[in-house]
């Protein structure tokens, strides 16, 4: 009986040692951050979006004047480029920010389609309301983009 107790206690010591060696201090993973390469890509595409953002009044004036051909040119040119850049930027954002960024880019696309349809039918009211919503989408997107040193200057 004494021999069995010593064997059992020896097995328990080995088991405890094994379990202790398998568990280790939990390593805290740092929160995800942007790499310099990601920031450079984001900044590269961000300039076109900011340029379109700064031209907001131009599209508004075209809609007010009912210059539908130029409205179409603007939303198919610079605005479409900005939307494309938004999709490129979204893939370089942190994982938790990618889904909201993609949603905002889709919303912008929907508003651009509505502006285009309104321009085709000559509906100034629909075009104006979607123009404002499109620029609100751009503003929402810009809040998701990380601030880099060159964009803050």
N, C-alpha and C positions, 0 to 999 in steps of 0.2 A: 504494500500500500504506500509506503514511504517513497518507494521507487517511482510509482505512478505520479505522485504529487510533484516530484522533482521534474519529471518529464513534461507534465502538463504546465508547470510554471516556466520551464525552459521554452516551451512552444509559445506560451503567452508573451514572454519577453521578446522572442523573435518576431512575433506578430505585431507587438506594439512598436518595436524598432522599425519594422517594415512600413507600418502605417504612418509613423512619424516622418520617415524619410520620403514617403510619397507626397505628403502634404508639405507645402512650403509656404513661405510668406506670400500673401497675395500681392501680385504686382499691379499697382495702379497704372492703368493706361492713360496717358495724357490725352486731353481732348484733341480731336483732329484739327489741324491747322493747314493753311495754304502753303504750298511750296513756292519758291521764287518763280519757277517755270509757270505754274498755274496763274500767279499774279501777273506775269508778263503777258500771257495769252488773254487774260481777262482785260487787261489795260489796252491791248491791241484792238480788241473788238469794241471796247467801251467808247472809244472816241467817236465812232459813227453814230452810236446811240445818243451820245451827248450832243452831237451836231444836229441830229433830228430834233432832239428835245429843245434846242435853242431856236429852232425854226418853227415853233408852234404857231406864232402869229401869222406866218406866211400861209399856212394851210387854212387858218381861220379866215383870212382875207379872201382867199380863193373861193371858199364856200360862200362868204357874204356876197361876193360879186357874181356868184353862180357861174364861175368859169370851170365848168365840169370837165373839160378836157385836161386842163392843168391840174385839177384835183385828182383825176385819174393818174396822170403822170407822176404826181407827188406821192400818192399812196402806193403805186406800183414801182416807183424808183427808190427814193431815200427811205420811205417808211418800210417797204418790203426788205430793204437791206438791213435796217435796224432790227426788224423782227428776226431775220436770219442770224444776225449777230447775237441776238438774245438766246437763240437756241444753242449757239456755240458756247456762249458764256455759261449757260445752265449746266452743261456737261462738265464744266471745270469748277463748279461750286462745291461746297461741302455737301455730303449726302443728305443731311437734314434740310438743306436749302434748295436742293435740286427740284423736288416736286413742286413747291410753291412757285419757283421760277418758271418751270415748264407751264404751269397753269396760267400764269400771267402772260406768257408768250402766246398761249392759245387764245386767251381772252383778247389780246391785242389783234391777233389774226381775225377773230370773229368781228371785232369792231371795224377793221379795215375792209372786210367783205361787205359789211352793212353800209359803210361809206361809199364803196364802189357801186353797190346796188342803188343807193340813193342818188348818186351822181348820174347813173344811167337813166333813172326815172325823173331826175330833176327835182327831187324832194329835199329842199334845203333844210327843213326842220330835222329830219332823220339824220342827214349828213352832219349837221352841227352838233347834235346830241352825241353821236358816235365819235365825232372828232374829239370832243371833250373827254369822253370815256377812254379813248385810245391814249391820250396823253396822261390820263390818270394811271393807266396800265404801265406806261413807261416810267412814271414816277414810282410806282410800287416796285417795279423791277430794280430800279436804281437803289432802292433801300436794301435790297437783298445782296447787292454786289459789295464785296469787301472794299474798304477804303485803302487805296495804296498811296504811297508818298507822292507819286507824280500826279494823281488825280486831285489831291488836296491842295496842291500848290496853285 
